[in-house]
Amino acid sequence: MGMSWPHHQPSRRQALAAASGLVTGALLPLGEAGRAAASPAAATDGVELAAQYTNPVIWQDFADIDVIRVGATYYASASTMHYSPGAPVLRSYDLVNWEIAGHSVPVLDFGAKYDLNGARGYVRGVWASSLAYRPSNRTFYWLGQIDFARTYVYTATAAEGPWSRLTTIGTPYYDAGLLVDTDDTLYVAYGNTTISVAQLSPDGRTQVRTQQVFTTPSSVGTLEGSRFYRINGQYYIFLTRPANGQYVLKSSGGPFGPYTLRQVLLDLRGPVPGGGVPHQGGLVQTQGGAWYYLAFVDAYPGGRVPVLAPITWTADGWPVVQLVNGAWGTSYPSPAVPAPPRQVTPMVGTDTFDGTALKPRWEWNHNPDNTKWSVGNGLTLRTATVTNDLYWARNTLTHRIQGPTSTATAQLDHSGMRNGDRAGLALLRDASAWIGVRRDGDATRVVMVNGLTMDSSWNTTGTGTEVASASVAGSSVWLRATADIRPGAVRSATFSYSVDGTTFTRLGPAFPLGNDWRFFMGYRFALFSYATQALGGAARFTRFDLSTP
């Protein structure tokens, strides 16, 4: 997993240990990002023109992608760090239009720090991991290491779940790629600079063998982010050079090598203006035999966004990215696949929190206290933490921001809030701000707060400063945040509120969005409710709208 900087950067593990120890194309005003640019194929002079898709195919934060096809359906997995549930499973029928089907890691039960219980798991948790499907038992597998300590394997018979833990393996398979070989043997490629391959037992529960298969030359630097394939009898380990390159190892002698290294791309101009070099991701083959590379582009402050390009192969079996004017294209002909059986669920739109469970586009900041929230008649967040620090507040519910710009509007019923309670809508990262309701005694005000900050070890250095406020009457208020997450320059967000849901009033100054990569995850919209005096209060969000211009 790498970050896009103009020169080679340390790996994620090195960065974390230290902390805690030119662009092509035009910026398009996408709504549901990545939709095919041409609707039905058009005809010119009797020649049918293929529809085009536009990069990024998803303008939301989905990094370290692993992508597979099962029958006519494509699935992808991504990193989520300290957000819970973890490891979202994305689903598509055409590699361009995606929805969130579920999560492979239902809860981050890796220690109390993931519960915000005496410790915090910021920038830990679910990093680059692997998603695979095993036809012999019709089962999906997710495999990832946690905290450099051990590896967890989860399985499900359907991508949307339920997922359950199959096993824990003592070897931490860093940035792992899981291969289900043609003889049904399970192999894992993993490592940072030193790349190894492990063989698992037939049931996938234990390690049978592990062996180092490659050491990265110093002239290349760091390689990580393994993806493992068997294609036409050859074994391939697809590797990233953070944050500006992609390489591949190839072996004709079996999964344990010997391997030969070749560069796939280096310092390639990407399709997102201001963003980085496409890298780290996976290869996938369509039903018709075409190959594609789904990578990500570092695009802070929004995060890391998926981009798609076709792949061809040399006569001697090496992958080649198809370029447009020497760069990763802003658009390509859409993959030739059968018509989808249905439209995917948009990643934007309205949620009234109906039903009995949260929709899969939501993830909590750390694990929630499940006794303190409910859905069905809106989202009710009963205060779960007494604190003056949002970064310590449990049950903060997050939603990825849609790029290049989008607006989140939340309707808040604050009638159940008590003295000292705070509830609202935040832009959450290591430098944060929020708009919300502050209840102090009999006084109810809507406030804008900025100056919530963390240091490079993810300790709180600022709990926020109230910079604007207004009195509100009644029991409901609408809160709004608009965020510009185009990379390449300092962008900003603005906050506003309404007492009728129609007329909105700006509150407070513009909030500059930090674009440093070291928090890894991009900014998110977040709904929160916490107490500063005593537990017992509640905030009810009756509606959440995410819209694009």
C-alpha positions as CSV (number, residue, x, y, z in Angstrom):
1,M,0.0,0.0,0.0
2,G,1.6,3.3,-1.0
3,M,1.0,7.0,-1.1
4,S,1.3,9.3,-4.0
5,W,4.3,11.6,-3.6
6,P,6.7,12.8,-6.3
7,H,9.4,10.6,-4.8
8,H,9.6,7.2,-3.1
9,Q,8.0,7.1,0.3
10,P,8.5,4.7,3.2
11,S,6.1,1.8,3.4
12,R,2.9,2.0,5.5
13,R,4.5,-0.2,8.1
14,Q,7.6,2.0,8.3
15,A,5.5,5.1,8.5
16,L,3.4,3.7,11.2
17,A,6.3,2.5,13.2
18,A,7.9,5.9,12.9
19,A,4.7,7.7,13.9
20,S,3.8,5.4,16.7
21,G,6.8,4.0,17.0
22,L,1.6,16.0,-14.2
23,V,-2.0,14.8,-14.9
24,T,-4.1,14.1,-17.9
25,G,-7.8,14.6,-18.5
26,A,-10.5,16.8,-17.3
27,L,-12.3,16.9,-14.0
28,L,-15.8,15.8,-14.6
29,P,-18.8,16.8,-12.4
30,L,-19.8,13.2,-11.7
31,G,-22.8,12.3,-9.6
32,E,-22.6,8.6,-9.1
33,A,-18.9,8.6,-10.0
34,G,-17.7,6.4,-12.8
35,R,-21.0,5.9,-14.6
36,A,-20.6,5.2,-18.3
37,A,-20.0,8.5,-20.0
38,A,-22.1,7.5,-23.0
39,S,-25.5,6.1,-22.3
40,P,-26.4,3.6,-25.0
41,A,-23.8,3.1,-27.7
42,A,-24.2,5.6,-30.5
43,A,-23.8,5.1,-34.2
44,T,-21.8,7.4,-36.5
45,D,-21.9,6.7,-40.3
46,G,-23.1,3.2,-39.6
47,V,-20.3,2.4,-37.3
48,E,-21.3,1.5,-33.7
49,L,-19.2,3.3,-31.1
50,A,-18.7,1.6,-27.8
51,A,-19.8,3.4,-24.6
52,Q,-17.1,4.9,-22.6
53,Y,-16.5,4.9,-18.9
54,T,-14.7,7.6,-17.0
55,N,-12.1,7.4,-14.2
56,P,-12.3,7.3,-11.3
57,V,-14.9,4.5,-11.6
58,I,-15.7,5.2,-7.9
59,W,-14.9,8.6,-6.5
60,Q,-15.0,7.5,-2.9
61,D,-12.2,6.2,-0.6
62,F,-11.6,2.5,-1.4
63,A,-7.9,1.6,-1.2
64,D,-5.7,-1.4,-1.5
65,I,-8.3,-3.1,-3.8
66,D,-8.5,-6.8,-4.4
67,V,-10.8,-7.7,-7.3
68,I,-12.3,-11.0,-8.4
69,R,-15.0,-12.3,-10.7
70,V,-17.4,-15.1,-9.8
71,G,-19.5,-16.0,-12.8
72,A,-20.9,-12.8,-14.1
73,T,-20.4,-10.8,-11.0
74,Y,-17.3,-8.8,-9.9
75,Y,-16.4,-8.3,-6.3
76,A,-13.7,-6.1,-4.7
77,S,-12.4,-5.6,-1.1
78,A,-10.7,-2.5,0.4
79,S,-8.9,-1.3,3.5
80,T,-10.9,0.3,6.3
81,M,-8.3,0.7,9.1
82,H,-10.1,1.5,12.3
83,Y,-13.7,1.7,10.9
84,S,-16.2,-1.1,11.8
85,P,-17.5,-3.2,10.2
86,G,-14.3,-3.7,8.2
87,A,-13.2,-4.7,4.7
88,P,-16.2,-3.7,2.5
89,V,-17.2,-6.1,-0.2
90,L,-18.1,-4.1,-3.4
91,R,-20.1,-5.7,-6.2
92,S,-20.4,-4.9,-9.9
93,Y,-21.7,-6.5,-13.1
94,D,-19.5,-4.4,-15.5
95,L,-16.4,-3.2,-13.5
96,V,-17.6,0.4,-13.8
97,N,-20.7,0.7,-11.7
98,W,-20.3,-0.5,-8.1
99,E,-22.3,-1.0,-4.9
100,I,-21.4,-2.0,-1.4
101,A,-22.7,-5.5,-0.7
102,G,-21.5,-6.0,2.8
103,H,-18.3,-6.3,5.0
104,S,-16.0,-9.3,5.4
105,V,-15.0,-8.3,9.0
106,P,-18.2,-7.9,11.0
107,V,-16.6,-6.5,14.1
108,L,-13.0,-5.5,14.9
109,D,-12.7,-7.9,17.8
110,F,-8.9,-7.6,18.0
111,G,-8.6,-5.9,21.4
112,A,-10.2,-3.2,23.5
113,K,-8.5,-0.4,21.6
114,Y,-10.9,-1.1,18.7
115,D,-13.8,-0.4,21.1
116,L,-12.3,3.0,22.2
117,N,-12.1,1.4,25.6
118,G,-9.0,2.8,27.3
119,A,-7.1,2.8,24.0
120,R,-7.6,3.7,20.4
121,G,-7.0,1.9,17.1
122,Y,-6.6,4.8,14.8
123,V,-4.6,3.9,11.7
124,R,-4.5,0.3,12.8
125,G,-7.0,-2.5,12.0
126,V,-7.9,-3.6,8.5
127,W,-5.1,-2.8,6.0
128,A,-4.4,-4.2,2.6
129,S,-6.0,-7.7,2.6
130,S,-7.3,-10.2,0.1
131,L,-10.6,-11.5,-1.2
132,A,-10.9,-14.8,-3.0
133,Y,-13.6,-17.3,-4.1
134,R,-13.1,-21.1,-3.8
135,P,-15.4,-22.9,-6.3
136,S,-14.9,-26.3,-4.7
137,N,-17.0,-25.3,-1.7
138,R,-18.7,-22.2,-3.2
139,T,-17.2,-20.0,-0.4
140,F,-15.7,-16.5,-0.3
141,Y,-12.5,-16.0,1.7
142,W,-11.2,-12.8,3.2
143,L,-7.6,-12.9,4.6
144,G,-5.7,-10.1,6.4
145,Q,-3.2,-9.5,9.1
146,I,-3.9,-7.3,12.1
147,D,-1.4,-5.3,14.1
148,F,1.6,-7.2,12.6
149,A,0.7,-9.9,15.1
150,R,-1.4,-12.5,13.3
151,T,-3.6,-13.2,10.3
152,Y,-7.4,-13.7,10.3
153,V,-9.4,-15.6,7.8
154,Y,-13.2,-15.1,7.4
155,T,-15.6,-16.9,5.1
156,A,-19.0,-16.6,3.7
157,T,-21.2,-18.4,1.2
158,A,-22.6,-15.1,-0.1
159,A,-20.6,-11.9,-0.6
160,E,-23.2,-9.8,1.4
161,G,-22.7,-12.2,4.4
162,P,-23.0,-13.3,7.0
163,W,-19.3,-13.6,7.3
164,S,-17.7,-15.6,10.2
165,R,-14.1,-16.2,11.3
166,L,-12.7,-19.4,10.0
167,T,-9.3,-19.3,11.8
168,T,-6.4,-17.3,13.2
169,I,-2.9,-17.9,11.9
170,G,0.1,-17.0,13.9
171,T,2.1,-15.7,10.9
172,P,1.2,-12.1,10.1
173,Y,0.8,-12.1,6.3
174,Y,1.6,-8.5,5.5
175,D,-0.3,-7.1,2.5
176,A,-1.4,-10.5,1.5
177,G,-2.7,-11.9,-1.7
178,L,-4.7,-15.2,-1.5
179,L,-4.6,-17.6,-4.5
180,V,-7.0,-20.6,-4.9
181,D,-5.0,-22.7,-7.3
182,T,-6.5,-24.8,-10.1
183,D,-5.9,-27.9,-7.9
184,D,-7.8,-26.2,-5.0
185,T,-4.6,-25.5,-3.0
186,L,-4.6,-22.3,-1.1
187,Y,-1.5,-20.1,-1.3
188,V,-0.7,-16.7,0.2
189,A,1.9,-14.2,-1.2
190,Y,2.9,-11.6,1.3
191,G,5.6,-9.3,2.6
192,N,7.4,-6.0,2.4
193,T,10.5,-5.9,0.3
194,T,11.1,-9.5,1.2
195,I,8.3,-11.4,-0.5
196,S,7.2,-14.9,0.7
197,V,4.7,-17.5,-0.3
198,A,2.8,-19.7,2.2
199,Q,0.8,-22.8,1.6
200,L,-2.3,-23.3,3.7
201,S,-3.9,-26.6,4.8
202,P,-6.7,-27.9,2.6
203,D,-9.3,-26.5,5.1
204,G,-7.5,-23.1,5.1
205,R,-7.1,-23.1,8.8
206,T,-3.4,-23.5,9.3
207,Q,-0.1,-22.8,7.6
208,V,1.6,-25.8,6.0
209,R,4.7,-24.2,4.6
210,T,6.2,-20.7,4.1
211,Q,9.2,-19.8,2.0
212,Q,10.9,-16.6,0.9
213,V,10.6,-16.3,-2.9
214,F,12.1,-12.9,-3.7
215,T,14.1,-10.0,-2.3
216,T,13.5,-6.6,-3.8
217,P,16.7,-5.1,-5.3
218,S,17.8,-1.8,-3.6
219,S,17.5,-0.1,-7.0
220,V,13.7,-0.7,-6.9
221,G,13.2,0.1,-3.3
222,T,10.1,-1.2,-1.4
223,L,7.6,-3.6,-2.9
224,E,4.5,-4.7,-1.1
225,G,0.7,-5.1,-1.7
226,S,0.9,-8.7,-3.1
227,R,-1.8,-10.0,-5.4
228,F,-1.3,-13.7,-6.4
229,Y,-2.5,-15.3,-9.6
230,R,-2.1,-18.3,-11.8
231,I,-2.7,-17.4,-15.5
232,N,-2.0,-19.8,-18.4
233,G,0.1,-22.0,-16.1
234,Q,2.3,-19.2,-14.9
235,Y,2.3,-17.8,-11.4
236,Y,2.3,-14.0,-10.9
237,I,2.7,-11.9,-7.8
238,F,1.5,-8.4,-8.5
239,L,3.3,-5.8,-6.3
240,T,3.2,-2.1,-5.7
241,R,6.1,0.3,-5.2
242,P,4.6,3.0,-2.9
243,A,3.5,5.3,-4.1
244,N,4.4,5.6,-7.8
245,G,5.0,2.2,-9.3
246,Q,3.7,-1.3,-10.0
247,Y,5.8,-4.4,-10.6
248,V,5.1,-8.1,-11.2
249,L,6.9,-11.3,-10.4
250,K,6.4,-14.3,-12.8
251,S,7.3,-17.9,-12.3
252,S,6.9,-20.9,-14.6
253,G,8.4,-23.2,-12.0
254,G,5.5,-23.2,-9.5
255,P,4.1,-21.0,-6.7
256,F,7.4,-21.0,-4.8
257,G,9.4,-19.8,-7.8
258,P,11.9,-19.0,-9.0
259,Y,10.5,-15.6,-9.9
260,T,11.6,-12.9,-12.4
261,L,10.7,-9.3,-11.8
262,R,9.4,-6.8,-14.4
263,Q,8.2,-3.2,-14.1
264,V,4.6,-2.6,-15.1
265,L,4.4,1.1,-14.5
266,L,6.5,3.9,-12.9
267,D,5.6,7.6,-12.4
268,L,2.7,7.1,-14.8
269,R,0.4,10.2,-15.2
270,G,-2.9,9.4,-13.7
271,P,-6.5,10.2,-14.6
272,V,-7.4,12.4,-11.6
273,P,-6.2,16.0,-11.9
274,G,-4.0,16.7,-8.9
275,G,-3.9,13.1,-7.9
276,G,-1.2,10.5,-7.8
277,V,0.1,7.6,-9.8
278,P,-2.3,4.7,-10.2
279,H,-0.9,1.7,-8.3
280,Q,-1.8,-1.2,-6.0
281,G,-4.8,-3.1,-6.9
282,G,-5.7,-6.2,-8.8
283,L,-6.1,-7.9,-12.1
284,V,-9.4,-9.4,-13.3
285,Q,-10.6,-11.2,-16.4
286,T,-14.0,-10.6,-18.0
287,Q,-16.3,-13.4,-19.2
288,G,-15.1,-12.6,-22.7
289,G,-11.4,-13.0,-21.8
290,A,-10.4,-9.3,-21.6
291,W,-8.2,-8.3,-18.7
292,Y,-8.4,-5.1,-16.6
293,Y,-6.4,-3.6,-13.8
294,L,-8.4,-1.9,-11.0
295,A,-5.9,0.3,-9.1
296,F,-6.2,3.3,-6.9
297,V,-5.0,6.9,-7.1
298,D,-4.0,8.9,-4.0
299,A,-6.5,11.8,-4.1
300,Y,-6.4,13.5,-0.7
301,P,-8.2,15.0,1.1
302,G,-10.9,12.5,-0.1
303,G,-8.7,9.4,0.2
304,R,-7.7,6.8,-2.4
305,V,-10.0,6.3,-5.4
306,P,-10.4,3.4,-7.7
307,V,-9.4,3.7,-11.4
308,L,-9.7,1.1,-14.1
309,A,-7.6,0.4,-17.2
310,P,-7.5,-2.5,-19.8
311,I,-4.5,-4.8,-19.7
312,T,-2.9,-6.7,-22.6
313,W,-0.3,-9.4,-22.5
314,T,3.1,-9.7,-24.3
315,A,3.8,-12.9,-26.3
316,D,6.0,-14.1,-23.4
317,G,3.3,-13.5,-20.8
318,W,3.8,-10.1,-19.2
319,P,1.0,-7.6,-18.4
320,V,0.9,-4.2,-20.1
321,V,-1.4,-1.3,-19.1
322,Q,-3.1,0.2,-22.1
323,L,-2.4,4.0,-22.1
324,V,-4.0,7.0,-23.6
325,N,-1.5,9.6,-24.8
326,G,1.1,8.1,-22.5
327,A,-1.0,8.2,-19.5
328,W,-3.6,6.2,-17.6
329,G,-6.7,7.2,-19.5
330,T,-9.5,9.4,-18.1
331,S,-11.8,7.3,-20.2
332,Y,-11.8,4.0,-22.1
333,P,-14.3,1.9,-24.0
334,S,-16.6,0.1,-21.5
335,P,-15.9,-3.5,-20.8
336,A,-17.8,-5.8,-23.1
337,V,-19.9,-7.7,-20.7
338,P,-23.5,-9.0,-20.7
339,A,-26.3,-6.6,-19.6
340,P,-26.5,-6.4,-15.8
341,P,-29.3,-8.3,-14.2
342,R,-30.3,-5.2,-12.3
343,Q,-29.0,-1.7,-11.5
344,V,-26.6,-1.5,-8.6
345,T,-27.5,0.5,-5.5
346,P,-26.2,4.1,-5.7
347,M,-23.6,5.1,-3.2
348,V,-25.3,8.5,-2.9
349,G,-28.9,9.4,-2.1
350,T,-31.2,9.4,0.9
351,D,-31.2,7.2,3.9
352,T,-34.1,7.4,6.4
353,F,-32.6,4.6,8.5
354,D,-35.6,2.3,7.9
355,G,-35.5,-1.4,8.4
356,T,-33.7,-3.3,11.2
357,A,-30.0,-2.8,10.2
358,L,-27.7,-0.1,8.8
359,K,-27.1,-0.1,5.1
360,P,-23.6,-1.3,4.2
361,R,-22.5,2.2,3.1
362,W,-22.1,3.1,6.8
363,E,-19.2,2.3,9.0
364,W,-18.6,3.2,12.7
365,N,-15.5,5.0,14.0
366,H,-14.2,1.9,15.9
367,N,-16.6,-0.7,17.2
368,P,-19.9,0.7,18.5
369,D,-21.6,0.0,21.8
370,N,-24.6,-1.8,20.3
371,T,-26.8,-1.2,23.3
372,K,-26.6,2.6,22.6
373,W,-28.0,2.9,19.0
374,S,-31.0,1.7,17.0
375,V,-32.6,2.2,13.6
376,G,-36.1,1.8,12.3
377,N,-37.5,5.2,13.2
378,G,-34.5,7.1,12.1
379,L,-31.1,6.5,13.6
380,T,-31.1,7.0,17.4
381,L,-27.7,7.6,19.0
382,R,-27.9,7.4,22.8
383,T,-24.9,8.9,24.4
384,A,-22.3,6.2,24.9
385,T,-19.3,8.2,26.1
386,V,-18.7,11.1,28.6
387,T,-15.9,13.1,27.0
388,N,-15.1,16.5,25.5
389,D,-13.1,14.8,22.7
390,L,-15.0,13.6,19.6
391,Y,-12.0,11.3,18.8
392,W,-12.9,9.3,22.0
393,A,-16.6,9.3,21.5
394,R,-18.1,5.9,20.8
395,N,-20.9,5.4,18.2
396,T,-19.8,7.9,15.7
397,L,-21.2,6.7,12.4
398,T,-19.3,7.6,9.2
399,H,-20.0,7.8,5.5
400,R,-17.5,8.2,2.7
401,I,-17.6,11.6,0.8
402,Q,-18.5,11.5,-2.8
403,G,-16.1,13.3,-5.1
404,P,-15.3,15.7,-6.6
405,T,-17.7,17.6,-4.4
406,S,-20.7,16.6,-2.4
407,T,-23.1,17.8,0.3
408,A,-24.4,15.9,3.3
409,T,-27.6,17.0,5.0
410,A,-28.8,15.4,8.2
411,Q,-32.0,16.1,10.0
412,L,-31.5,16.0,13.7
413,D,-34.3,15.6,16.3
414,H,-32.6,17.0,19.4
415,S,-35.5,16.8,21.8
416,G,-33.9,13.9,23.7
417,M,-30.6,15.6,24.3
418,R,-29.6,16.4,27.9
419,N,-27.5,19.0,29.6
420,G,-23.9,18.8,28.3
421,D,-24.8,16.7,25.3
422,R,-23.3,17.4,21.8
423,A,-24.7,15.9,18.6
424,G,-24.2,16.7,14.9
425,L,-22.5,16.3,11.6
426,A,-18.7,16.2,11.4
427,L,-16.0,16.1,8.8
428,L,-13.9,13.5,10.4
429,R,-10.1,12.9,10.0
430,D,-7.0,13.8,12.0
431,A,-8.0,17.5,11.6
432,S,-11.8,17.8,12.0
433,A,-14.7,20.2,12.3
434,W,-18.4,19.8,13.0
435,I,-21.8,21.6,13.0
436,G,-24.3,20.4,15.6
437,V,-26.5,21.1,18.6
438,R,-25.1,22.0,21.9
439,R,-27.4,21.6,25.0
440,D,-26.3,23.5,28.1
441,G,-28.9,23.6,30.8
442,D,-32.0,25.1,29.2
443,A,-30.1,26.6,26.3
444,T,-30.0,25.0,22.9
445,R,-27.7,26.3,20.3
446,V,-26.4,25.2,16.9
447,V,-22.7,25.6,16.8
448,M,-19.8,25.3,14.4
449,V,-16.6,23.8,16.0
450,N,-13.2,23.5,14.4
451,G,-9.7,22.8,15.7
452,L,-10.1,19.1,16.5
453,T,-6.7,17.7,15.8
454,M,-4.4,14.7,16.3
455,D,-0.6,14.4,16.3
456,S,1.3,11.9,14.2
457,S,0.8,9.2,16.8
458,W,-2.9,9.8,16.7
459,N,-3.2,11.4,20.1
460,T,-5.6,14.2,20.5
461,T,-4.0,17.6,20.4
462,G,-7.1,19.8,20.1
463,T,-10.6,19.1,21.2
464,G,-12.1,21.9,19.2
465,T,-13.1,25.6,19.5
466,E,-16.5,26.9,19.0
467,V,-16.2,29.6,16.3
468,A,-19.9,30.4,15.5
469,S,-23.3,29.7,17.0
470,A,-27.0,30.6,16.8
471,S,-30.0,29.9,19.0
472,V,-32.5,27.4,17.7
473,A,-36.1,26.7,18.8
474,G,-38.3,23.6,18.3
475,S,-37.1,20.0,18.3
476,S,-35.5,19.6,14.9
477,V,-32.7,21.2,13.0
478,W,-31.1,20.4,9.6
479,L,-27.3,20.3,9.5
480,R,-25.3,20.5,6.2
481,A,-21.7,20.1,5.2
482,T,-20.4,20.6,1.7
483,A,-16.9,19.2,1.0
484,D,-14.6,19.8,-2.0
485,I,-12.3,16.8,-2.1
486,R,-10.5,17.4,-5.4
487,P,-6.8,16.7,-4.8
488,G,-3.8,18.8,-5.7
489,A,-4.4,21.9,-3.6
490,V,-5.9,22.8,-0.2
491,R,-9.6,22.4,-0.4
492,S,-12.3,23.4,2.0
493,A,-15.7,22.6,3.4
494,T,-18.5,24.8,4.6
495,F,-21.3,24.2,7.2
496,S,-24.8,25.5,7.3
497,Y,-28.1,24.8,9.1
498,S,-31.8,25.2,8.6
499,V,-34.8,25.3,10.9
500,D,-37.3,24.3,8.2
501,G,-35.3,22.1,5.9
502,T,-35.5,24.6,3.0
503,T,-33.6,27.8,3.8
504,F,-30.1,27.2,5.0
505,T,-27.8,29.7,6.8
506,R,-24.1,29.5,6.6
507,L,-22.4,29.0,10.0
508,G,-18.8,29.7,10.7
509,P,-15.7,30.0,8.4
510,A,-14.7,27.7,5.7
511,F,-12.8,24.7,7.0
512,P,-9.5,23.8,5.2
513,L,-9.3,20.0,4.6
514,G,-6.0,18.5,5.4
515,N,-4.4,16.5,2.6
516,D,-1.5,14.8,4.3
517,W,-1.4,11.0,3.5
518,R,-0.4,9.6,6.8
519,F,-3.8,9.1,8.3
520,F,-4.4,7.0,5.2
521,M,-8.2,7.2,5.2
522,G,-9.8,10.2,3.6
523,Y,-12.3,12.6,5.1
524,R,-15.7,11.2,6.0
525,F,-19.0,12.7,6.9
526,A,-19.9,11.6,10.5
527,L,-23.0,11.6,12.7
528,F,-22.3,11.7,16.4
529,S,-23.8,12.1,19.8
530,Y,-21.8,12.2,23.0
531,A,-22.1,13.5,26.6
532,T,-19.8,15.9,28.4
533,Q,-21.7,15.6,31.7
534,A,-23.6,12.3,32.1
535,L,-25.1,9.6,30.0
536,G,-28.8,9.3,29.3
537,G,-29.5,11.6,26.5
538,A,-30.2,10.7,22.9
539,A,-30.1,12.3,19.4
540,R,-32.2,11.0,16.6
541,F,-31.2,11.5,12.9
542,T,-34.4,11.1,10.9
543,R,-32.8,11.5,7.5
544,F,-29.4,11.7,5.8
545,D,-29.0,12.9,2.2
546,L,-25.7,12.7,0.2
547,S,-26.0,14.7,-3.0
548,T,-23.7,15.9,-5.8
549,P,-24.0,19.1,-7.8
